[in-house]
Protein backbone atom coordinates (compact mmCIF):
# COMPACT_ATOMS: atom_id res chain seq x y z
CA UNK A 1 0.00 0.00 0.00
CA UNK A 2 2.83 2.38 0.92
CA UNK A 3 4.62 1.51 -2.34
CA UNK A 4 1.54 2.56 -4.27
CA UNK A 5 1.42 5.79 -2.27
CA UNK A 6 5.05 6.55 -3.15
CA UNK A 7 4.33 5.96 -6.84
CA UNK A 8 1.38 8.32 -6.68
CA UNK A 9 3.50 10.98 -4.97
CA UNK A 10 6.22 10.73 -7.63
CA UNK A 11 3.68 10.95 -10.47
CA UNK A 12 2.09 14.02 -8.88
CA UNK A 13 5.45 15.72 -8.36
CA UNK A 14 6.53 15.05 -11.93
CA UNK A 15 3.23 16.39 -13.26
CA UNK A 16 3.61 19.52 -11.13
CA UNK A 17 7.08 20.23 -12.54
CA UNK A 18 5.91 19.52 -16.10
CA UNK A 19 2.93 21.84 -15.67
CA UNK A 20 5.25 24.59 -14.43
CA UNK A 21 7.50 24.12 -17.44
CA UNK A 22 4.56 24.17 -19.85
CA UNK A 23 3.40 27.46 -18.34
CA UNK A 24 6.70 29.22 -19.18
CA UNK A 25 6.40 32.02 -21.75
CA UNK A 26 7.61 31.34 -25.30
CA UNK A 27 10.90 33.06 -26.28
CA UNK A 28 10.13 35.72 -28.89
CA UNK A 29 12.41 37.63 -31.31
CA UNK A 30 11.97 41.04 -32.88
CA UNK A 31 14.34 43.06 -35.09
CA UNK A 32 14.53 46.55 -36.56
CA UNK A 33 16.88 47.50 -39.41
CA UNK A 34 16.64 51.15 -40.38
CA UNK A 35 12.94 51.82 -41.10
CA UNK A 36 12.07 48.12 -41.35
CA UNK A 37 10.75 46.03 -38.47
CA UNK A 38 9.64 42.43 -37.99
CA UNK A 39 6.61 41.16 -36.16
CA UNK A 40 7.25 39.07 -33.00
CA UNK A 41 8.49 35.61 -34.04
CA UNK A 42 8.76 32.51 -31.85
CA UNK A 43 10.55 30.25 -34.36
CA UNK A 44 13.99 31.26 -33.05
CA UNK A 45 15.25 32.90 -36.25
CA UNK A 46 14.43 35.97 -38.33
CA UNK A 47 16.11 37.70 -41.29
CA UNK A 48 15.48 41.30 -42.30
CA UNK A 49 17.36 43.29 -44.95
CA UNK A 50 20.41 41.01 -44.71
CA UNK A 51 20.51 40.93 -40.92
CA UNK A 52 19.97 37.50 -39.31
CA UNK A 53 18.87 37.19 -35.69
CA UNK A 54 18.91 33.78 -34.00
CA UNK A 55 17.87 32.77 -30.49
CA UNK A 56 15.85 30.19 -28.55
CA UNK A 57 14.68 27.61 -29.43
CA UNK A 58 17.03 27.39 -32.45
CA UNK A 59 20.16 27.76 -30.30
CA UNK A 60 20.87 27.44 -26.61
CA UNK A 61 19.73 24.80 -24.13
CA UNK A 62 17.98 24.34 -20.81
CA UNK A 63 21.01 25.87 -19.09
CA UNK A 64 22.00 28.48 -21.69
CA UNK A 65 20.19 31.27 -23.54
CA UNK A 66 21.85 32.92 -26.58
CA UNK A 67 20.99 35.86 -28.83
CA UNK A 68 23.05 36.15 -32.04
CA UNK A 69 23.01 38.97 -34.60
CA UNK A 70 24.89 38.49 -37.89
CA UNK A 71 25.11 40.71 -40.95
CA UNK A 72 26.99 41.46 -44.13
CA UNK A 73 25.61 44.80 -45.23
CA UNK A 74 26.41 47.29 -47.95
CA UNK A 75 25.96 50.87 -46.81
CA UNK A 76 23.32 52.66 -48.84
CA UNK A 77 20.70 55.33 -48.30
CA UNK A 78 20.49 54.96 -44.52
CA UNK A 79 23.83 56.14 -43.14
CA UNK A 80 24.37 55.47 -40.34
CA UNK A 81 22.28 52.30 -40.46
CA UNK A 82 20.66 51.48 -37.10
CA UNK A 83 20.11 47.82 -36.17
CA UNK A 84 18.21 46.59 -33.12
CA UNK A 85 17.53 42.97 -32.15
CA UNK A 86 15.83 41.65 -29.06
CA UNK A 87 14.59 38.40 -27.56
CA UNK A 88 12.26 38.35 -24.58
CA UNK A 89 10.43 35.69 -22.54
CA UNK A 90 13.75 33.93 -22.10
CA UNK A 91 13.71 31.28 -19.38
CA UNK A 92 15.71 31.97 -16.27
CA UNK A 93 18.62 29.48 -16.62
CA UNK A 94 19.47 29.68 -12.92
CA UNK A 95 19.06 31.97 -9.93
CA UNK A 96 22.65 32.96 -10.77
CA UNK A 97 23.69 33.33 -14.43
CA UNK A 98 27.01 34.16 -16.10
CA UNK A 99 26.61 36.71 -18.90
CA UNK A 100 29.10 37.12 -21.72
CA UNK A 101 28.96 39.16 -24.91
CA UNK A 102 31.19 39.29 -27.98
CA UNK A 103 31.44 40.78 -31.46
CA UNK A 104 33.81 40.30 -34.39
CA UNK A 105 33.82 41.22 -38.06
CA UNK A 106 35.46 42.99 -40.99
CA UNK A 107 35.35 46.72 -41.71
CA UNK A 108 35.74 48.10 -45.20
CA UNK A 109 37.90 51.24 -45.50
CA UNK A 110 36.52 54.25 -43.60
CA UNK A 111 33.65 52.37 -41.97
CA UNK A 112 32.59 52.26 -38.33
CA UNK A 113 30.52 49.89 -36.18
CA UNK A 114 29.18 50.76 -32.73
CA UNK A 115 27.69 47.93 -30.65
CA UNK A 116 26.07 47.50 -27.25
CA UNK A 117 24.49 44.51 -25.49
CA UNK A 118 21.85 44.75 -22.77
CA UNK A 119 20.01 42.63 -20.21
CA UNK A 120 16.57 43.48 -18.91
CA UNK A 121 15.54 41.40 -15.86
CA UNK A 122 12.01 42.84 -16.20
CA UNK A 123 11.59 41.08 -19.58
CA UNK A 124 11.01 44.26 -21.61
CA UNK A 125 11.71 44.00 -25.38
CA UNK A 126 14.40 46.37 -26.74
CA UNK A 127 15.15 47.60 -23.22
CA UNK A 128 18.50 49.24 -22.49
CA UNK A 129 18.10 48.72 -18.75
CA UNK A 130 21.42 47.06 -17.89
CA UNK A 131 24.48 47.37 -20.12
CA UNK A 132 26.44 44.11 -20.43
CA UNK A 133 29.09 45.23 -22.93
CA UNK A 134 29.77 47.80 -25.65
CA UNK A 135 32.40 48.72 -28.22
CA UNK A 136 33.10 51.06 -31.12
CA UNK A 137 35.31 49.97 -34.04
CA UNK A 138 36.64 52.14 -36.87
CA UNK A 139 38.78 51.55 -39.94
CA UNK A 140 40.61 54.79 -40.80
CA UNK A 141 42.33 53.27 -43.81
CA UNK A 142 41.24 54.37 -47.27
CA UNK A 143 42.42 51.21 -49.03
CA UNK A 144 42.53 48.20 -46.67
CA UNK A 145 39.74 46.24 -44.98
CA UNK A 146 40.44 45.48 -41.31
CA UNK A 147 39.18 42.77 -38.97
CA UNK A 148 38.02 43.49 -35.42
CA UNK A 149 37.03 41.44 -32.37
CA UNK A 150 36.03 42.13 -28.79
CA UNK A 151 35.07 39.30 -26.44
CA UNK A 152 33.68 40.61 -23.16
CA UNK A 153 33.11 38.69 -19.93
CA UNK A 154 30.45 40.52 -17.96
CA UNK A 155 30.33 38.50 -14.73
CA UNK A 156 27.31 37.07 -12.93
CA UNK A 157 23.80 38.35 -12.33
CA UNK A 158 20.96 37.08 -10.18
CA UNK A 159 17.66 36.48 -11.98
CA UNK A 160 14.21 35.71 -10.58
CA UNK A 161 12.09 35.29 -13.71
CA UNK A 162 11.87 35.64 -17.50
CA UNK A 163 14.28 38.17 -18.96
CA UNK A 164 15.13 39.94 -22.24
CA UNK A 165 18.37 40.39 -24.18
CA UNK A 166 18.95 43.22 -26.66
CA UNK A 167 21.70 44.20 -29.09
CA UNK A 168 21.93 47.65 -30.69
CA UNK A 169 24.29 48.46 -33.59
CA UNK A 170 25.08 51.46 -35.75
CA UNK A 171 26.97 51.02 -39.05
CA UNK A 172 28.35 53.97 -41.04
CA UNK A 173 30.78 54.66 -43.88
CA UNK A 174 30.96 55.55 -47.57
CA UNK A 175 28.07 54.47 -49.78
CA UNK A 176 28.77 51.05 -51.29
CA UNK A 177 31.17 49.97 -48.51
CA UNK A 178 30.58 46.54 -46.94
CA UNK A 179 30.65 45.72 -43.23
CA UNK A 180 30.40 42.18 -41.85
CA UNK A 181 29.88 41.30 -38.19
CA UNK A 182 28.88 38.46 -35.88
CA UNK A 183 27.75 39.28 -32.36
CA UNK A 184 26.16 37.45 -29.45
CA UNK A 185 25.01 37.59 -25.85
CA UNK A 186 25.08 34.39 -23.80
CA UNK A 187 23.51 33.68 -20.39
CA UNK A 188 24.88 30.45 -18.89
CA UNK A 189 23.41 28.93 -15.73
CA UNK A 190 25.54 28.41 -12.67
CA UNK A 191 25.92 24.76 -11.66
CA UNK A 192 22.97 24.67 -9.29
CA UNK A 193 20.29 21.97 -9.21
CA UNK A 194 16.91 23.12 -10.51
CA UNK A 195 14.17 23.62 -7.88
CA UNK A 196 11.94 21.09 -9.64
CA UNK A 197 14.64 18.42 -9.49
CA UNK A 198 15.26 19.14 -5.83
CA UNK A 199 11.53 18.86 -5.13
CA UNK A 200 11.30 15.45 -6.81
CA UNK A 201 14.41 14.25 -4.97
CA UNK A 202 13.04 15.42 -1.62
CA UNK A 203 9.65 13.81 -2.17
CA UNK A 204 11.32 10.59 -3.31
CA UNK A 205 13.45 10.40 -0.18
CA UNK A 206 10.40 11.09 1.94
CA UNK A 207 8.52 8.34 0.18
CA UNK A 208 11.36 5.87 0.65
CA UNK A 209 11.29 6.65 4.34
CA UNK A 210 7.60 5.81 4.45
CA UNK A 211 8.05 2.35 2.94
CA UNK A 212 11.21 1.36 4.83
CA UNK A 213 10.24 -1.30 7.44
CA UNK A 214 10.89 -0.42 11.07
CA UNK A 215 13.30 -3.03 12.51
CA UNK A 216 14.75 -1.28 15.55
CA UNK A 217 13.58 -2.91 18.81
CA UNK A 218 12.35 -6.16 17.24
CA UNK A 219 13.65 -9.66 18.09
CA UNK A 220 13.55 -12.79 15.91
CA UNK A 221 10.97 -15.44 16.86
CA UNK A 222 12.47 -18.74 18.03
DAGI-V237699 format. One record per residue. N is the residue number from 1. NEAR is the number of other ideal C-beta (glycine too) atoms within 12 Angstrom. Layout:
BEGIN
n={N/N}
near={NEAR/NEAR}
END
This chain:
BEGIN
n={1/2/3/4/5/6/7/8/9/10/11/12/13/14/15/16/17/18/19/20/21/22/23/24/25/26/27/28/29/30/31/32/33/34/35/36/37/38/39/40/41/42/43/44/45/46/47/48/49/50/51/52/53/54/55/56/57/58/59/60/61/62/63/64/65/66/67/68/69/70/71/72/73/74/75/76/77/78/79/80/81/82/83/84/85/86/87/88/89/90/91/92/93/94/95/96/97/98/99/100/101/102/103/104/105/106/107/108/109/110/111/112/113/114/115/116/117/118/119/120/121/122/123/124/125/126/127/128/129/130/131/132/133/134/135/136/137/138/139/140/141/142/143/144/145/146/147/148/149/150/151/152/153/154/155/156/157/158/159/160/161/162/163/164/165/166/167/168/169/170/171/172/173/174/175/176/177/178/179/180/181/182/183/184/185/186/187/188/189/190/191/192/193/194/195/196/197/198/199/200/201/202/203/204/205/206/207/208/209/210/211/212/213/214/215/216/217/218/219/220/221/222}
near={9/17/15/13/18/22/19/17/26/26/18/19/27/21/18/19/23/15/13/18/17/11/13/22/21/21/38/31/44/33/40/29/30/25/13/20/24/28/14/21/28/22/20/25/27/32/21/28/26/25/36/31/45/33/41/38/25/22/24/27/16/19/23/27/40/35/49/35/47/30/35/22/37/22/29/21/12/21/22/25/36/28/41/35/45/40/54/36/32/44/33/32/35/27/19/20/33/27/39/29/37/30/40/25/32/25/35/35/22/24/38/30/44/29/40/33/43/35/42/32/26/18/28/23/31/28/25/21/23/27/23/39/30/26/29/21/31/21/29/15/15/14/10/14/20/24/19/28/19/26/19/24/16/26/19/21/30/22/31/15/19/29/39/41/56/41/50/36/38/30/43/28/32/21/17/16/29/27/44/29/40/28/45/37/49/36/43/29/28/22/13/20/16/22/19/21/18/15/22/25/19/18/27/22/18/19/24/19/16/21/19/14/11/10/8/7/5/8/7/5/4/3}
END
